[in-house]
């Protein structure tokens, strides 16, 4: 490759790059069992990971997409488990309907209480979020303890999330926490196995808010 | 699983979870060709992705680890391609030696110039970063156009990065941009193929700053 000073990549527009990528994903993925309404989320997660195995491991509660769109359009807060997730979410599409993105993992009171109770900050942050917004959209890409605590609060009746996007990544308790999530009859988007992470859950939220925009525009 | 109100996960300390995860990674990875100084970066990337294929695809310039540690200890700025990367980097370990984490993708002047020149914001942000800090640590997990522009500036002699961590993810130009990076004789950490992303490059930076701390402490 030779870069002159006048170098300009052939495809410089993010929209063009995205369109071409999505076309490649659909071609390479081939046959699958996802519904037409679930597929945009699958596609955006594969786009963010370049990982078809991860894409195929996704599991949707039957009401997940509809519930997620409704929650966004109703202005429910989006609760992120860590700052990276908060940073990646397209906030203008959440704020448009009155929602906001929250993250409590670094709140001074959360840090203090976690030390006092000898619990992870993720657990204490989840408790704080549920006390303030039991019906929010919960987005967990990292801490299995956050997801397990949320599941406990749901079973207890304290939390009634509009949607749970639960895909913690890792070797200890991550897959197990997702197995527990799939036993619940509440709207969730998750996957099987160890993979997941901030970029994956962000892709799911951003795919849903695009669908919400489309619904709001009556398309 | 039955969560009583007294529920406490068995391993609640992040340090314990991390130690156990690292042990599992070493056991499952088995044989590999990474050096002892490269391995902590490989391990942390597998920890962040649960993806051994991605771990095995990593490629290190022979001077990468030493150059990265030196750059951190000298307080060179860390330039992130997007806000998610900035959010994930353990800033206290960069600031300890006088460095800071910068991200220019959403700067108003970058947005304006990108529109005026019909280029991606990633290209314009890379130009701005190199003008201010030609010797910084460049961390690119997303835009292939940012990496290609950085390579052009390096060839031109305008940029002389202390280290390039270049692992853009995606279907269009991502693998190709990394192929170009590997042709340079400068300190880099990259991989082959389409995978990469914010969480991956963040893991690399955070592994390096831990190594820098260890070196500073004379361990």
Interface residues (C-beta under 8 A of the other chain):
Chain A: X1 X3 X5 X7 X8 X9 X11 X12 X13 X14 X17 X20 X21 X24 X25 X47 X48 X49 X50 X51 X83 X84 X86 X87 X88 X118 X119 X120 X123 X145 X148 X151 X152 X155 X156 X169 X170 X171 X172 X173 X174 X176 X180 X193 X194 X195 X196 X197 X198 X199 X202
Chain B: X1 X3 X5 X7 X8 X9 X11 X12 X13 X14 X17 X20 X21 X24 X25 X47 X48 X49 X50 X51 X83 X84 X86 X87 X88 X118 X119 X120 X123 X145 X148 X151 X152 X155 X156 X169 X170 X171 X172 X173 X174 X176 X180 X193 X194 X195 X196 X197 X198 X199 X202
